[in-house]
Amino acid sequence: MNVLAEQHEELALAFAKRGTDRFEDVEWTTGRSGLPHLSGCIAWIECEVVALYEGGDHTIAVGGVLELILGEDRRPLIFFDRGFRKLA
């Protein structure tokens, strides 16, 4: 999981689009488990799936953390109630 910073709104929107190459023009490296680490993130969390639960029209995944890497000291990007928000 990549924890995005406040200035990553456009990146978050690009990854939310369907039918596009989400990694086009995005700087990233490969983590130890082979997952992408997007550049400039606050943190990267690599997990293994421990359990899956049905939750209405969603599946809830519970992960056990394998590795936590701290990145740049920035404010997090928050998405809540259909929009991006800033911490007070």
C-alpha positions as semicolon CSV with decimal commas, in nm:
position;residue;x (nm);y (nm);z (nm)
1;M;0,000;0,000;0,000
2;N;0,124;0,347;-0,088
3;V;0,026;0,624;0,156
4;L;-0,015;0,935;-0,058
5;A;0,059;1,295;0,046
6;E;-0,173;1,598;0,011
7;Q;-0,013;1,702;-0,317
8;H;-0,097;1,364;-0,477
9;E;-0,462;1,441;-0,566
10;E;-0,396;1,409;-0,941
11;L;-0,211;1,081;-0,888
12;A;-0,501;0,941;-0,683
13;L;-0,749;1,044;-0,953
14;A;-0,531;0,887;-1,225
15;F;-0,526;0,555;-1,038
16;A;-0,906;0,573;-0,992
17;K;-0,967;0,581;-1,370
18;R;-1,050;0,263;-1,557
19;G;-0,908;0,164;-1,892
20;T;-0,582;0,360;-1,863
21;D;-0,219;0,272;-1,797
22;R;-0,207;0,393;-1,438
23;F;0,172;0,373;-1,420
24;E;0,232;0,585;-1,731
25;D;0,442;0,890;-1,636
26;V;0,456;0,776;-1,270
27;E;0,792;0,733;-1,098
28;W;0,808;0,413;-0,894
29;T;1,031;0,131;-0,776
30;T;0,964;-0,232;-0,688
31;G;0,932;-0,322;-0,320
32;R;1,081;-0,632;-0,161
33;S;0,761;-0,831;-0,225
34;G;0,742;-0,714;-0,587
35;L;0,472;-0,452;-0,530
36;P;0,511;-0,097;-0,667
37;H;0,633;0,182;-0,439
38;L;0,521;0,517;-0,582
39;S;0,777;0,796;-0,539
40;G;0,715;1,074;-0,288
41;C;0,481;0,881;-0,060
42;I;0,455;0,926;0,315
43;A;0,491;0,552;0,371
44;W;0,474;0,211;0,209
45;I;0,308;-0,082;0,384
46;E;0,358;-0,435;0,254
47;C;0,115;-0,695;0,388
48;E;0,009;-1,054;0,343
49;V;-0,361;-1,143;0,334
50;V;-0,463;-1,300;0,666
51;A;-0,841;-1,318;0,614
52;L;-1,118;-1,215;0,372
53;Y;-1,473;-1,125;0,484
54;E;-1,783;-1,052;0,279
55;G;-1,927;-0,709;0,357
56;G;-2,231;-0,637;0,142
57;D;-2,103;-0,566;-0,209
58;H;-1,742;-0,549;-0,089
59;T;-1,481;-0,794;0,030
60;I;-1,294;-0,681;0,341
61;A;-0,930;-0,788;0,344
62;V;-0,735;-0,814;0,669
63;G;-0,360;-0,803;0,624
64;G;-0,063;-0,880;0,842
65;V;0,211;-0,620;0,802
66;L;0,535;-0,762;0,664
67;E;0,718;-0,432;0,626
68;L;0,656;-0,063;0,701
69;I;0,880;0,191;0,533
70;L;0,857;0,559;0,624
71;G;0,900;0,806;0,339
72;E;0,878;1,182;0,315
73;D;0,751;1,387;0,609
74;R;0,436;1,532;0,451
75;R;0,068;1,566;0,533
76;P;-0,151;1,272;0,419
77;L;-0,402;1,278;0,135
78;I;-0,748;1,218;0,284
79;F;-1,053;1,111;0,082
80;F;-1,378;1,134;0,277
81;D;-1,744;1,194;0,187
82;R;-1,675;1,194;-0,190
83;G;-1,395;1,448;-0,177
84;F;-1,039;1,522;-0,076
85;R;-0,998;1,678;0,268
86;K;-0,714;1,835;0,468
87;L;-0,631;1,775;0,831
88;A;-0,697;2,074;1,056
